[in-house]
Amino acid sequence: MVLTKKIAQFKRDVRLTLLKIGISVGYLLLISQSEKLNLTFEGITFSKFIDEQTLQINELRMIQEVKNKSQAYSLKDEELQRLINIQKKKQP
């Protein structure tokens, strides 16, 4: 009941908003696999990079969360974000 009320109060399409979050995470997963980065996505804390009120994703914080889980501290945040943006531009 409470969830239904929150969804009704949300100003945008919740499904589309959640899809955008999933796409960003998916692109980072794709990059991890294609570049053989071996990043760990299991057990990431979504609340560290998704605003609870607006459901907006902070991609830089997402990258940092995944890097921390993966103990991949040597990877550059900006480079991973650049690769995500390249993937986004490839899509129609």
C-alpha positions in Angstrom: 0.0 0.0 0.0 2.8 2.4 1.0 4.7 1.6 -2.2 1.7 2.1 -4.4 1.2 5.6 -2.8 4.9 6.5 -3.4 4.7 5.4 -7.0 1.5 7.5 -7.5 3.3 10.6 -6.1 6.3 10.1 -8.3 6.4 12.8 -11.0 7.9 10.6 -13.8 7.3 7.2 -15.2 8.8 4.9 -12.5 9.5 2.1 -15.0 11.4 4.4 -17.4 13.4 5.8 -14.5 14.3 2.3 -13.2 15.2 1.3 -16.7 17.7 4.2 -17.0 19.3 3.1 -13.8 19.5 -0.5 -15.0 21.0 0.6 -18.3 23.9 2.5 -16.6 24.7 -0.5 -14.5 24.4 -2.8 -17.5 26.8 -0.7 -19.5 29.3 -0.9 -16.7 28.9 -4.6 -16.6 29.3 -4.8 -20.4 32.5 -2.7 -20.2 33.8 -4.9 -17.4 33.3 -8.1 -19.5 34.5 -6.7 -22.8 37.6 -5.1 -21.2 38.2 -8.1 -18.9 38.1 -5.9 -15.8 36.5 -8.5 -13.6 34.4 -6.0 -11.7 32.2 -7.3 -9.0 28.5 -6.3 -9.1 27.2 -8.7 -6.5 26.4 -7.1 -3.2 26.7 -3.5 -4.4 24.7 -1.0 -2.3 22.4 0.9 -4.7 21.5 3.5 -2.1 25.1 4.7 -2.4 24.5 6.0 -5.9 20.8 6.3 -6.3 18.9 9.2 -4.8 16.0 7.7 -2.8 13.6 10.5 -3.4 14.2 11.2 -7.1 15.6 7.8 -8.2 18.3 9.7 -10.0 21.5 7.7 -10.6 24.9 9.2 -9.9 27.1 7.3 -12.3 30.4 8.4 -10.8 29.3 7.1 -7.4 28.1 3.9 -9.1 31.5 3.5 -10.6 33.2 4.1 -7.2 30.9 1.6 -5.5 31.6 -1.1 -8.0 35.3 -0.4 -7.9 35.3 -0.6 -4.1 33.4 -3.9 -4.2 35.9 -5.2 -6.8 39.0 -3.7 -5.0 39.9 -2.3 -8.4 41.2 1.0 -7.0 43.7 1.5 -9.9 40.9 2.0 -12.5 40.2 5.6 -13.4 36.6 6.8 -12.6 36.7 9.2 -15.5 37.8 6.6 -18.0 35.0 4.2 -17.0 32.5 7.0 -17.2 33.8 7.9 -20.7 33.3 4.3 -21.8 29.8 4.3 -20.4 29.0 7.5 -22.4 30.4 5.8 -25.6 28.0 2.9 -25.0 25.1 5.3 -24.5 25.9 7.0 -27.8 25.9 3.7 -29.7 22.3 3.1 -28.8 19.5 4.6 -30.9 
